[in-house]
């Protein structure tokens, strides 16, 4: 899917469900809804069953939506005959339910999407580790290429790991809270069980990003260091390499997995010139010594080596899917986990324990939407669920302009017995809008920086 189209489809779905939540709850509470709009600005399409019914519109700027209700405070005159249908005339409980229904609808949507993704199932890499990065926490902890991680415990209970994605999620969850992670590990055949403690708490970083993951040292899943397709007349072909060759060592150093072999190839550059490497290769039951000299290429401002071959076999894949009831349980659990992780990350950014570089905006959403849709339905549904959770959680924040801010107004009214004054309402709305603009600007800056390779 085209990234722009993916972004528009993703945003439209989650916004539509959010506003539908407000709309349905307003109707259930007896409030007259004047307009249901997907998008802002000039109206492109319009539908209204009768002059007195809700007007449904599609507007030109597809970056949100709104539900306009009969409400004196919104500047819409309220005819005396319809006063009982106005929002401000409803009991405090009804008004709070109408406001909360939007974010709740997003969270319910996320549960359903995660459940459907679980029912559809995905092919994911098995949680078998590639060679840890040299000097990383994983290497120091004793993890090795080919280790199969079957469970992880961050101090709040062990969780079974069904795939490499589950392992990454457990690591991110622990890093956000700066907790150590204990891994239950066996060899690739499931034998020789042992426990390995990853001291993630000592990282102390504000950024949960690629650089931090590199410090941990768990990168790509295990792939055998076996040569795939060889490009004719490439450095690999000139060196005598063939498809199916298993690389045993490079310059006398054992090669344990494909990721480490690719690192050695990319790093075979000295002062901008290619550096020849001595490879020990297994072929047909025997071993060969080959001299491989890569060519030099510029990639993202870095000079790296390339040999013109597919290096390494794909990792072992497992089918991750759930039955009907297990899928529902998975949807509820994953929605809760993502919600809590989002809240903890936002809280840590607020108190300075996490960097604002972790904020993502529309460009990242567009990029991830395009990538996930190309991987299959289940991946896109999971991504859509994550965006829906984010919209629900963000809207529940106690910031003016957002739904959570309106809930705070109602809390004030419930405690004092009187609504917040129009003067203070205008002031708080201005502050809330300024905060939202600031957060959006930071997120957009982060997106651009990521695209330019600066993050």
Secondary structure, DSSP 8 states (H G I E B T S, - for coil): --HHHHHHHHHHHHHHHHHHHHHHHHHHTT--EEEEEEEEEEEEEEEESSTTS-EEEEEEEEEEEEEEE--GGGT----GGGGGGSGGGS-HHHHHHHHHHHHHHHHHHHHHHHHHHHHH-EEEE-SBB----TTSHHHHHT--TT-EEEEEESSS-EEE--SHHHHHHHHHHHHHTT--EEEEEE-TTS-S-EEEEE-GGGT--S--SHHHHHHHT--SB----BEEEE-TTSHHHHTT--TT-EEEEETTEE--SHHHHHHHHHT-EETTEE--EEEEEEETTEEEEEEE--EEEEETTEEEEE-SEEES----EEEE---HHHHHHHHHHHHHHHHHHHHHHHHHHHTTSS-GGG---HHHHHHHHHHHHHH-HHHHHHHHHHHHHHHHHHHTSS-TTSHHHHHHHHHHHHHHSS---HHHHHHHHHHHHHHHHHHHHHHHHHHHHHHTT--
